[in-house]
Amino acid sequence: MARRTGLSPICAHLLVLRGHRDPEAASRHLEAPLASLAEPTLFPGMDLACERIARALRDGETILVHGDYDVDGISGTVLLMRLLRLVGAKAVWHIPNRFSDGYSFGDHSIARAEAEGCSLVISVDNGTSSGDVIAGLSAKGIDTIVTDHHEPPAGPLPPALAILNPKLRGSSYPFRELCGSGVAFKLAWAVCAHVSGARRVREDLRAFLLDAMAWVALATVCDVVPLVGENRVLARRGLEALSASSSAGVAALLDVAGLRRQQLTAEDVAFKLGPRLNAGGRLGCAEKAVELLLSDDPAHARSLARELDALNEERRRLEAELRVEAFAQAERYADPERYPMLVLAGQGWHQGIVGIVAARVATKYARPALVIGLDGEKGRGSARSRPGFDVLAAMEGGRAHMDRFGGHAAAAGCEVRAENIEPLREAIAARAGELVAVTPLREPDLELDLELPLADMSAELMDQLDRLRPFGEENPKPVLLSRDVHLASPPRIVGGDRTHLMLHVRDGERVFKAMVFGAGHRADELALGRPFHLAWTPRWNTFRGQTNLELEVHGFHVGPLSAVLTEVAPAAGPARREPAAGVPPGSAR
């Protein structure tokens, strides 16, 4: 792999561990060429969808773009709205309110379509399971085109004009892991080709599609879809488009996040941009994020970006308060054998925050968790899983006690009445127990890709590692092991809540700044002159215009590594007979 791709043995090793065996395919993966994107016409129903949109354009019909209140739904709504405006369509948009409307289609969808005089609805990131509402739209003479990526229902599909979803049974589309905005992008691409009257898209529309990848990148990263195949292309090219975007809304968002004038990473999107865009939806006003990304007025965009920034701070405050209450309640169900999945509920718990808190609970108690916010007699909840556990299958055990539920193996949601919380808790615990009996819950291992002396880390190697970006689901950032490093100065406990460690670590003459998040309580384990071992990922850090190579530390250990390190076999294929220096044939945990 190293010989045929021109990569260092270290980067070649990382590619192989991530499942790449063919050097030519690995080179395409690294380059992420636009030509590797599949034609949108491979979606069943795409031609019909384009013809219907073309008729709406020709006849001056009003089109409603129906999104959702998370980053995926928001980004796809912006993408389609900008396209429809560009080609001269009469278009309006609608985002449901998390609290009054709930997720996806509902009576609010019909009411909005009728109020705007729409004859065509295009969904983004929802609709595959909205049979009753789409049938209601059809009965009123309103056609629906669904663009979605969620698993289809077991029964019949909605009576939509076209359902563009790579996960439909029998779909001929070659990549099933697009996010909702990714599917909306494919529709936009097909519409651009249809409007151009040729397979080659005209230049102004081609420029639009390249710019539109910025919104697809936001959604692809924030929706945590696998960053392989088409998603890698869309995310990598989209991050470049996001950094270079001329959109006033994007510029204002980057400014409030402190990311203006720098090359963006997936981590920037996941931890700085995504939370701000999501904050409005979590607190009941997702339309602000759509307005921001649609804005061409810099002053208005700055105002909206500041509002979203303030909403995100409010979200963080509410989350911290709710987390304390949820942790306290979880202690009442501390027995993991009796309650292998936690079900927590409270009156007044903010329904826009319960998903984040469920993730915190699942991490702290090493168990899947469902957290429900009650508002009087009714409640809405969000569940988060643990590695290898199907949280939706566990919730199936409580089907009789929920008004509505859905999702996937890693995350799910539900609507439930307050009087049913206790039976729901017992039913889910029972089903989770059956699942755990087959596949026991365990703490995930920290997987180390390879051992590398810290002194060997360099800017040149980092440039090669950057070719593997963007990192995310199914393309994890490299985690390296360095033995017997030393402190160059005493450890410092940092952070507003004093929970993090900042270190300066030394190997020979090389010294790196290193951050260990959440490890402030372990400062006493480290001392000048005492060697220890690091599990780390290199990263660039830009501060006050200066960019330096630093370390993100995932763990450290003082003492013999044999107590915590277990060698494991390579992911696939035989070990090389003559591994390169410092590169073991397999991974370690």
Secondary structure, DSSP 8 states (H G I E B T S, - for coil): -HHHH---HHHHHHHHHTT---HHHHHHHHH--GGGS--GGGSTTHHHHHHHHHHHHHHT-EEEEE--SSHHHHHHHHHHHHHHHHTT-EEEEE---TTTT-SS-SHHHHHHHHHTTEEEEEESS--TT-HHHHHHHHHTT-EEEEE--S---SS-----SEEE-TTSTT---S-----HHHHHHHHHHHHHHHHHTSSS--HHHHHHHHHHHHHHHHHHHHTT---SHHHHHHHHHHHHHHHH---HHHHHHHHHTT-TTS---HHHIIIIIHHHHHHHHHTT-THHHHHHHH---HHHHHHHHHHHHHHHHHHHHHHHHHHHHHHHHHGGG--TTT-SSEEEEEET--TTTHHHHHHHHHHHHTS-EEEEEEETTEEEEEEE--TT--HHHHHHTTGGG-SEEEE-SSEEEEEEEGGGHHHHHHHHHHHHHHHHHHS--------B-EE--GGG--HHHHHHHGGG-S-BTTB----EEEEEEEESS--EEETTTT-EEEEEEEETTEEEEEEETT-GGGGGG--TT--EEEEEEEEEEEETTEEEEEEEEEEEE-S-GGGT--B---SSS---SS--TT--SS-B-
